[in-house]
Amino acid sequence: MISLVEGVPSGLALLAEHVNADLARRQQGYGRGRRMQIERDEVEFLSGVRAGETLGSPVAMLIRNRDWKNWQEIMDPAPRAEDADGDRKRAVHRPRPGHADLSGLLKYDRDDARDILERASARETTARVAAGAIARRLLAECGVTIGSHLVHLGGIDAQRPEQLPAELNAAADASPLRTLDPQAEQRMIERIDQAKKDGNTLGGICEVVVDGLPVGLGSHVSWDRRLDGRLGQAMLSIPAVKGVEIGLGFETARRTGAEVHDEIEMAPGRVRSGNVRRKTNRAGGTEGGMTTGEPLIVRVAMKPISTLMRPLGTVDTRTCEATEAVAERSDVTAVPAMGVIAEAMAALVLADAMVEKFGGDSMTELRRNLDAYLAHIAQRLS
């Protein structure tokens, strides 16, 4: 698998271990399947990095697929004798409800849904996490941190602490479900174990928290430049994600304006928000498509995985007869890993917004432009 990142300024300190740490986090989580025992994702830089620093050219990364040897015959790009006589091994004619199988088979006019499901596999998020790790490094150089934690799984809510840990990911990663609520964690584990016995799957919700963003990333002047819209698209592109909300999100529709909008007060020395602060953060760090300087809070909802070990009903695409869906190797839940993927997608959007706002071919230039901007807004309401 190749992950290619363009637009990274030169001079960004980057080592393989920076990427590998996030790749390992993506593979953790109670309820994962056998594939996580096979793969041990690590990155090899192919271009764009020399002596531990980016060069300003595209950064190409290779992540080897250890399971590939088991699929070479099945996925061989060259024609085989059995292609003329019938199906290759592991052909799929019983599409899974909730998966890309059937819609993709019809859209691309294929006979074997294997052609669809392998590309639609969430395995591709490995490349996203690798790219997001580079974006995270750029943001860290600008004083921005990103973390996430699980707040709901399979009908069980986790209690969100009033004050999040300073090292959010360190605290979340210590939990097998990446949650900050030990009591809820135990009930969630029992729920996962029961779902596994039942041949079922579970969904859930993760919360991404970004600290240190300066006011003014994004824009109100055109719909496609609104930062909240860009974040929404990025999150909804994650396989199995069906919902995104920023701040109070859907709850704002149930409250009055006085109960929704964040009052503003002076806060001298709070430079990144322009020497002001919001008394609350119900907006979740964005107003009018732009960052406010408050923490960015994004919640992402993942549906249950569509592969069930006790399959749902479907139709056989060869005979059009009723049957049961195919059962592929899968997880009971991948919500903890989804939080890591959502961090990566947030990092990519926000790093892009930082480069868009502050420009620069090198990190030295980008930081100089950022510092000048912060010095300017510090004077506006002083």
C-alpha positions in Angstrom: 0.0 0.0 0.0 1.3 3.5 -1.0 0.4 6.7 0.9 1.4 9.9 -1.0 1.2 13.3 0.7 1.8 16.5 -1.3 2.1 20.1 -0.1 4.3 19.3 3.0 6.7 22.2 3.6 10.4 21.5 3.8 12.2 21.3 7.1 9.5 19.3 9.0 11.2 16.8 11.4 9.8 13.4 10.4 10.9 9.9 11.3 9.3 6.5 10.6 8.5 6.1 14.2 6.2 9.2 14.1 4.1 7.4 11.6 4.4 3.9 13.0 3.1 5.0 16.4 -0.3 6.0 14.8 -0.4 2.9 12.6 0.0 0.8 15.8 -2.8 2.8 17.5 -5.1 2.1 14.5 -4.7 -1.6 15.1 -5.6 -1.7 18.7 -9.0 -2.1 20.4 -11.1 -4.8 22.0 -13.3 -6.6 19.5 -11.0 -6.6 16.6 -10.6 -9.6 14.3 -7.8 -12.0 13.3 -6.3 -9.6 10.7 -4.9 -7.4 13.4 -2.9 -10.4 14.6 -1.5 -10.9 11.1 -0.6 -7.3 10.2 2.1 -5.2 11.9 1.9 -2.0 10.0 5.2 -0.1 9.5 6.1 2.6 7.0 9.0 2.9 4.6 9.8 6.3 3.2 10.2 6.2 -0.6 10.6 9.9 -1.3 10.3 13.4 0.2 12.3 12.7 3.3 16.1 12.9 3.9 18.1 12.9 7.1 15.0 13.0 9.2 13.4 16.1 7.5 10.9 16.7 4.7 12.3 18.2 1.5 9.2 20.0 0.2 8.6 17.3 -2.5 5.8 14.7 -2.2 6.3 12.3 0.7 5.7 8.7 -0.5 5.3 5.9 2.0 5.1 2.2 1.5 3.2 0.0 4.0 3.6 -3.7 3.3 0.6 -6.0 3.5 1.7 -9.2 5.3 -1.5 -10.9 4.4 -1.0 -10.4 0.7 0.7 -13.8 0.1 -2.6 -15.5 1.1 -4.5 -13.6 -1.6 -2.0 -13.5 -4.6 -3.8 -16.2 -6.5 -7.3 -14.8 -5.8 -6.4 -11.2 -6.7 -3.9 -12.0 -9.5 -4.2 -9.1 -12.1 -3.3 -11.5 -14.9 -6.1 -13.7 -16.5 -6.3 -17.3 -15.3 -7.8 -20.4 -16.8 -10.6 -20.5 -14.3 -11.7 -17.0 -15.4 -13.0 -18.5 -18.7 -14.5 -21.6 -17.1 -16.1 -20.0 -14.1 -15.3 -18.1 -10.9 -12.0 -17.6 -9.2 -11.6 -18.9 -5.6 -13.5 -16.8 -3.0 -15.9 -15.3 -5.6 -18.7 -13.3 -3.9 -22.3 -13.6 -5.2 -24.1 -13.0 -1.9 -23.8 -9.3 -1.2 -23.9 -8.1 2.4 -26.6 -5.7 3.5 -25.0 -2.4 4.5 -21.9 -2.9 2.5 -20.7 -1.6 -0.9 -21.0 -5.1 -2.4 -24.3 -4.8 -4.3 -24.3 -1.1 -5.3 -20.7 -1.4 -6.5 -21.3 -4.6 -8.5 -24.2 -2.9 -10.3 -22.5 0.4 -10.8 -19.3 -1.1 -12.2 -21.0 -3.9 -14.0 -19.0 -6.7 -12.4 -20.0 -10.4 -11.9 -17.9 -11.0 -8.8 -18.4 -8.6 -5.8 -14.9 -9.5 -4.7 -13.9 -6.8 -7.2 -15.9 -4.3 -5.1 -15.4 -5.4 -1.5 -11.6 -5.5 -1.5 -11.3 -1.9 -2.6 -14.1 -0.8 -0.3 -12.3 -2.5 2.6 -11.4 -0.3 5.6 -7.9 -1.5 5.1 -7.4 1.6 3.0 -7.6 3.7 6.2 -4.0 2.5 6.9 -2.8 4.9 4.2 -5.0 7.7 5.7 -3.5 7.3 9.1 0.0 7.3 7.7 -0.7 10.6 5.8 -2.5 12.0 8.9 0.6 11.3 11.0 2.6 13.7 8.8 -0.2 16.3 9.1 -0.1 15.8 12.9 3.6 16.5 12.9 3.1 19.8 11.0 0.3 20.8 13.4 2.5 20.0 16.5 5.2 22.3 15.2 2.5 25.0 15.2 1.4 24.3 18.8 -1.7 22.2 17.9 -2.5 18.8 19.5 -5.1 16.2 18.4 -6.6 13.4 20.5 -9.7 11.3 20.7 -11.7 9.0 23.0 -14.7 6.7 22.8 -17.9 8.1 24.2 -20.5 5.5 23.2 -20.5 1.8 22.2 -23.3 -0.6 21.5 -25.9 1.4 23.4 -23.7 2.2 26.4 -22.6 5.8 27.1 -19.2 6.6 28.6 -19.2 9.4 31.2 -17.1 12.3 29.7 -15.0 13.9 32.4 -15.5 17.7 32.9 -11.8 18.2 32.5 -10.1 16.1 29.8 -6.6 14.7 30.6 -3.8 17.0 29.4 -2.4 14.0 27.5 -5.7 12.8 26.0 -4.4 10.0 23.8 -2.1 8.6 26.5 -5.1 8.2 28.8 -7.4 6.9 26.1 -4.8 4.5 24.6 -4.4 2.9 28.0 -7.9 1.5 27.7 -8.7 -1.5 25.4 -11.6 0.5 24.1 -10.0 4.0 24.2 -12.6 5.2 26.7 -12.0 7.4 29.8 -14.8 5.7 31.8 -13.6 2.4 33.5 -17.1 1.5 34.6 -18.6 1.9 31.2 -15.6 0.1 29.7 -16.4 -3.1 31.6 -20.0 -3.1 30.5 -18.9 -2.4 26.9 -16.6 -5.4 26.9 -19.4 -7.6 28.2 -21.6 -6.2 25.4 -18.9 -7.0 22.8 -18.4 -10.6 24.1 -22.2 -11.2 23.9 -22.3 -9.7 20.4 -19.5 -12.1 19.3 -21.4 -15.1 20.7 -24.5 -13.9 18.8 -22.6 -13.5 15.5 -23.4 -9.8 15.6 -21.6 -6.4 15.4 -21.7 -3.1 17.3 -21.2 0.6 16.4 -20.4 3.6 18.5 -19.2 7.2 18.8 -15.8 8.8 19.2 -15.0 12.3 20.1 -12.0 14.1 18.5 -10.5 17.1 20.4 -8.1 19.6 18.9 -6.4 22.2 21.1 -4.2 25.1 20.1 -5.9 26.1 16.8 -5.6 29.9 16.0 -8.8 31.8 15.3 -9.6 32.2 11.6 -8.8 28.9 9.9 -11.4 28.2 7.2 -13.6 30.9 5.7 -17.2 32.2 5.5 -16.9 33.6 2.0 -17.6 30.5 0.0 -19.3 27.2 0.8 -16.4 25.0 -0.1 -14.0 26.9 2.2 -16.0 26.5 5.4 -13.9 24.5 7.8 -16.8 22.7 9.4 -18.0 21.5 6.0 -14.5 20.2 5.1 -14.3 18.4 8.4 -17.8 16.9 7.9 -16.8 15.5 4.4 -13.6 14.1 5.7 -15.3 12.3 8.6 -18.1 10.9 6.5 -15.6 9.5 4.1 -14.4 7.0 6.7 -15.9 3.6 6.0 -19.0 2.9 8.1 -19.3 6.4 9.5 -22.9 7.7 9.2 -22.9 10.8 11.3 -20.8 13.8 12.4 -21.5 16.7 14.8 -19.5 19.6 16.0 -20.0 20.9 19.5 -23.6 20.3 20.6 -24.4 19.3 17.0 -28.0 18.0 16.7 -28.8 19.1 20.3 -28.7 22.8 19.1 -31.9 22.2 17.2 -33.7 21.4 20.4 -32.6 24.4 22.4 -33.2 28.2 22.3 -30.6 30.6 21.1 -29.8 31.7 24.7 -29.0 28.0 25.5 -26.9 27.5 22.4 -24.7 30.4 21.6 -21.4 31.0 23.6 -21.1 34.4 25.3 -17.8 36.2 24.7 -15.6 37.9 27.3 -12.2 39.5 27.3 -9.3 37.2 28.1 -6.0 39.1 28.0 -3.0 36.9 27.0 -5.2 34.4 25.2 -3.5 35.2 21.9 -4.7 32.4 19.7 -8.3 33.4 20.2 -7.6 37.2 19.9 -7.5 38.0 23.6 -11.1 36.9 24.1 -12.7 33.6 25.2 -16.1 31.9 25.0 -17.6 31.3 28.4 -18.8 28.0 27.0 -17.9 26.0 24.0 -21.2 24.7 22.7 -20.2 25.6 19.1 -17.3 23.2 19.4 -14.6 25.6 18.2 -16.1 26.9 15.0 -18.4 29.8 14.1 -19.3 30.8 10.5 -17.1 28.1 9.0 -14.0 29.4 10.9 -12.1 28.4 14.0 -12.7 30.5 17.1 -9.5 29.6 19.0 -11.5 27.4 21.4 -10.9 23.6 21.4 -12.4 22.0 18.3 -14.8 19.2 19.3 -16.0 16.7 16.7 -18.0 13.6 17.4 -18.1 10.8 14.8 -20.7 8.0 14.7 -19.9 4.6 13.2 -22.5 2.1 12.3 -22.1 -1.6 13.1 -19.8 -3.5 10.7 -21.8 -5.1 7.9 -20.2 -8.5 8.0 -22.2 -10.7 10.5 -21.2 -14.2 11.4 -24.9 -15.0 11.5 -25.6 -13.4 8.1 -28.7 -11.4 7.2 -30.8 -12.2 4.2 -29.8 -11.2 0.7 -30.1 -12.4 -3.0 -27.7 -14.5 -5.0 -26.7 -12.2 -7.9 -26.3 -15.2 -10.2 -29.7 -16.9 -9.6 -31.7 -14.0 -8.1 -32.8 -16.4 -5.3 -33.1 -15.5 -1.7 -30.1 -16.6 0.4 -27.9 -15.5 3.3 -25.1 -12.9 2.9 -21.5 -14.0 2.6 -19.5 -14.0 5.9 -16.0 -12.4 5.4 -13.3 -12.2 8.0 -14.2 -9.2 10.2 -14.4 -7.5 13.6 -17.2 -7.3 16.1 -16.5 -3.6 16.4 -13.8 -1.2 15.2 -15.0 1.9 16.9 -11.8 2.4 19.0 -9.8 2.3 15.8 -12.2 4.7 14.1 -11.3 7.3 16.6 -7.6 7.1 15.5 -8.7 7.3 11.8 -10.9 10.4 12.6 -7.9 12.0 14.3 -6.0 11.5 11.0 -8.7 12.9 8.9 -9.0 16.0 11.2 -5.2 16.4 11.0 -5.3 16.4 7.2 -8.0 19.0 7.0 -6.5 21.2 9.6 -2.9 21.0 8.3 -4.3 21.9 4.8 -6.1 24.9 6.4 -2.9 26.0 8.1 -0.8 25.8 4.9 -3.7 27.6 3.1 -3.8 30.4 5.7 0.0 30.9 6.4 1.7 29.5 3.3 5.4 29.0 3.0 7.7 26.5 1.3 9.4 25.7 4.5 8.4 25.3 8.1 10.6 28.3 9.0 8.5 30.5 6.7 5.2 29.0 7.8 6.0 29.5 11.5 7.2 33.1 10.8 3.9 33.8 9.1 1.9 32.3 11.9 3.8 34.2 14.5 3.2 37.5 12.6 -0.5 36.7 12.4 -0.8 35.9 16.1 1.1 39.2 17.0 -1.3 41.1 14.8 -4.5 39.7 16.3 -3.1 40.1 19.8 -3.2 43.9 19.3 -6.7 44.0 17.8 -8.6 43.7 21.1 -5.8 44.6 23.6 
